[in-house]
Every structure is written in structure tokens, then in C-alpha cells.
Amino acid sequence: MTVDWSWIGDHTDDLTSLTLSHLQAAMTAVFFGLVISLPLAVVAHRVRPLRGFLLGLSNVLFTIPSIAIFVLLLPVSGLTRTTTVIGLTVYTLVVLLRNTVEGLDSVPAKTKEAAKAMGTRPLRTLLTVELPLALPVIMAGVRIATVMSISLVSVATYIGDGGLGQLFTDGFQRDFPTPVIVGVVLTILLAVVADALLVALQYALTPWRRRRA
């Protein structure tokens, strides 16, 4: 299987556009996944009877095949980027919700009691004590959700979106391996770079871990 390097040179602008589109879809889904999962995780953490229901619901949604989710959304949002983002967001929830709950659970009870004894209000305790201490576990979930979303964007090719996934379709239809190989390589590079940036972000947001080390 050989690569036609001249094809790559002739399609640089298209490859750049598809890569940016691919990344935008994945990161938008992770963002909305965080926006939805954070409050749900706080509820699941503090209201124990709801924990099993919320985590179970996210697990059920995760079992739905990605193509099926996109097809089910077509009557609502049509052949648009919105359909792609909603479908990907659903998949991020199972990882982000579970990791956020586990992160909040990992905060020592004595730490929260100390904050309460100092007269800190519950919301302030959540924002300044619990979430910062839970951040490493939450960020682990964000990293997994990001890599997963980047890999799943290509599935949206079946609804006319899909970013780099369009290269797979083009290559298979024409029996031309170069677009397929380029699409795979760029997808892997996106995942690796995104994960590295998130590791750097976590490092910057947790200076107390560096001091302790």
C-alpha cells in the first residue's frame, strides 16, 4: 500500500479544513458534555438515591450504536453539525459523569468538614475545595472523552459530516488508499496532540500537586 505524496500536496487546503472541522466537532461535544455532566455529578454525589439512576442512564445511552444515534437525531436536527455534536455529547456523558462523581467522592471528608467549620458556604466549598481536589480525576475523564470523540467524529460521515472521515469514504469509494491513510494519521495526531495539551492544562491547574511532589 503506497502513498501518493503529490495528492497530499495538491489537497493541503482541504486537509487543513477537514482537520479543523474534525477538531471543532470533537471539542464542542466535550465542552457540552462537561456543561451537562458537572451539575449532574454534583447531584449524584450529594443525593445518593439518584446516583444509580443517573449513572445507569448514562451507561444505557452509551450502549446505543453511534450510527443509530445520528439516524435517530436526523428528524430533529437534520443533516447538520448539530446532529454530530449532540450524538458525540451523548457518548462523552458516561465518561465525564462517572469520573466527576468519583472525583468528588475522592475528596477527604475531613477537608470538607474543615471548610464547613470555617463557615464556608456549600457552594463556595464546592467551587474552591471539592472541584479543585477532584480535578485530576475529572481531567482523566476529559482526556478519555476527548480522544473518544475525536475517534467517533468520522462516523458522522454517514450523515454528510464527519470531518476527516470524509477521507475514508473518498478513499474507499475510489479504491484509492492515500486519503484513507492520511485520514487515519491525522486522526491519531489530533488525539495525541489534544491529550498532550490536556495533560499540560491539568499540570497548570494543579500547582499544589507540583509543590507536594
C-alpha positions in Angstrom: 0.0 0.0 0.0 1.7 3.2 -1.2 1.0 6.9 -0.5 0.6 9.3 -3.3 2.5 12.3 -1.9 1.6 14.5 -4.8 -2.1 14.1 -3.9 -1.3 15.3 -0.3 0.4 18.4 -1.7 -2.5 19.2 -4.0 -5.0 18.9 -1.2 -3.3 20.7 1.6 -6.1 23.3 2.0 -8.8 20.6 2.0 -6.9 18.6 4.6 -6.5 21.6 6.8 -10.2 22.5 6.6 -11.3 18.9 7.4 -8.8 18.7 10.3 -10.1 21.9 11.9 -13.7 20.8 11.3 -13.0 17.4 12.9 -11.4 19.0 15.9 -14.2 21.6 16.3 -16.9 18.9 16.4 -15.0 16.8 19.0 -14.1 19.7 21.3 -17.6 21.2 21.1 -19.1 17.8 22.2 -16.6 17.6 25.1 -17.5 21.1 26.2 -21.2 20.5 26.2 -20.6 17.1 27.9 -18.8 18.9 30.7 -21.5 21.6 31.0 -24.1 18.8 31.4 -22.2 16.3 33.5 -20.8 18.7 36.1 -24.2 19.6 37.7 -25.5 16.1 37.3 -22.4 14.7 39.0 -22.9 17.1 41.9 -26.4 15.9 42.3 -25.4 12.3 42.0 -22.7 12.9 44.6 -24.9 14.6 47.2 -28.2 12.9 46.5 -27.3 9.2 46.9 -30.7 7.8 45.7 -30.2 9.5 42.3 -26.6 8.2 41.8 -27.5 4.8 40.5 -30.2 6.2 38.2 -28.0 8.9 36.6 -25.0 6.6 36.2 -27.2 3.8 34.9 -28.9 6.2 32.4 -25.6 7.3 31.0 -24.5 3.7 30.6 -27.6 2.9 28.7 -27.1 5.8 26.3 -23.5 4.6 25.8 -24.7 1.2 24.6 -26.6 2.8 21.6 -24.6 2.4 18.4 -23.2 5.8 17.2 -24.8 5.4 13.8 -28.1 4.7 15.4 -27.9 7.9 17.5 -27.2 10.0 14.4 -30.1 8.4 12.5 -32.5 9.0 15.4 -31.5 12.6 15.5 -32.0 13.2 11.8 -35.7 14.1 12.1 -34.9 16.6 14.8 -31.7 18.4 13.6 -31.3 17.1 10.1 -28.0 16.7 8.2 -26.2 19.3 10.2 -23.2 19.7 12.5 -25.8 19.9 15.3 -26.6 16.3 14.9 -23.0 15.3 15.1 -22.4 17.4 18.2 -25.4 16.0 20.0 -24.5 12.4 19.2 -21.0 12.9 20.4 -22.1 14.7 23.5 -24.2 11.7 24.5 -21.1 9.5 24.3 -19.0 11.8 26.4 -21.5 11.8 29.3 -20.8 8.3 30.5 -17.1 9.0 31.0 -17.4 12.6 32.2 -20.3 11.9 34.6 -18.7 8.9 36.2 -15.2 10.4 36.6 -16.7 13.6 38.1 -18.7 11.7 40.6 -15.6 9.6 41.5 -13.5 12.7 41.8 -15.9 14.3 44.2 -16.1 11.1 46.2 -12.3 11.1 46.5 -12.3 14.5 48.4 -11.5 13.7 52.0 -14.4 14.2 54.4 -12.1 15.9 56.9 -11.3 18.5 54.3 -14.9 19.3 53.7 -15.6 19.4 57.4 -12.8 21.8 57.9 -14.2 24.1 55.3 -17.6 23.9 56.9 -16.2 24.6 60.3 -14.6 27.8 58.9 -18.1 29.0 57.9 -17.6 28.4 54.2 -20.9 28.1 52.3 -21.7 24.8 50.5 -21.4 26.4 47.0 -18.1 28.1 47.8 -16.8 24.8 49.3 -17.8 23.0 46.1 -16.0 25.6 43.9 -12.9 26.3 45.9 -12.3 22.9 47.7 -14.1 19.9 46.2 -13.8 20.6 42.5 -10.1 21.6 42.6 -9.2 18.5 44.6 -11.3 16.4 42.3 -9.7 18.0 39.2 -7.1 15.2 38.5 -9.8 12.5 38.3 -12.1 14.8 36.3 -9.3 15.7 33.8 -8.7 12.0 33.3 -12.3 11.7 32.2 -11.9 14.7 30.0 -8.9 13.2 28.3 -10.7 9.9 27.6 -13.8 11.7 26.4 -11.7 13.9 24.1 -9.8 11.0 22.5 -13.1 9.1 22.1 -14.8 12.0 20.5 -12.0 12.6 18.0 -12.2 8.9 17.0 -16.0 9.0 16.7 -16.4 12.1 14.6 -15.6 10.1 11.5 -18.8 8.1 12.0 -20.8 11.2 11.2 -19.6 10.8 7.6 -22.8 8.8 7.1 -24.9 11.9 7.7 -22.8 14.1 5.5 -20.5 15.4 8.2 -17.5 13.6 9.8 -14.5 15.8 9.3 -11.6 13.6 8.4 -14.0 10.7 8.0 -14.8 12.1 4.6 -11.3 11.0 3.5 -12.2 7.4 4.4 -15.3 7.5 2.3 -13.5 9.1 -0.6 -10.7 6.6 -0.5 -12.9 3.5 -0.2 -15.2 4.6 -3.0 -12.3 5.2 -5.4 -10.2 2.3 -4.2 -7.5 4.9 -3.5 -5.7 4.3 -0.3 -3.9 7.6 0.1 -6.9 9.6 1.6 -7.6 6.7 4.0 -4.0 6.6 5.3 -3.9 10.4 5.6 -7.2 10.4 7.4 -6.0 7.8 9.9 -2.7 9.5 10.5 -4.3 12.9 11.0 -6.9 11.5 13.4 -4.2 9.8 15.5 -2.1 13.0 15.6 -5.2 15.0 16.6 -5.8 12.6 19.5 -2.2 12.6 20.7 -1.8 16.4 20.5 -5.2 17.0 22.2 -4.3 14.6 25.0 -0.9 16.2 25.5 -2.4 19.7 25.7 -4.9 18.5 28.3 -2.1 17.0 30.4 -0.3 20.4 30.2 -3.6 22.1 31.2 -4.0 19.8 34.2 -0.4 20.5 35.2 -1.0 24.2 35.1 -4.3 24.0 37.1 -2.9 21.8 39.9 0.1 23.7 41.2 -0.3 22.2 44.7 0.5 18.7 43.3 3.8 20.1 41.9 4.7 21.5 45.3 3.9 18.3 47.0 5.9 16.3 44.5 
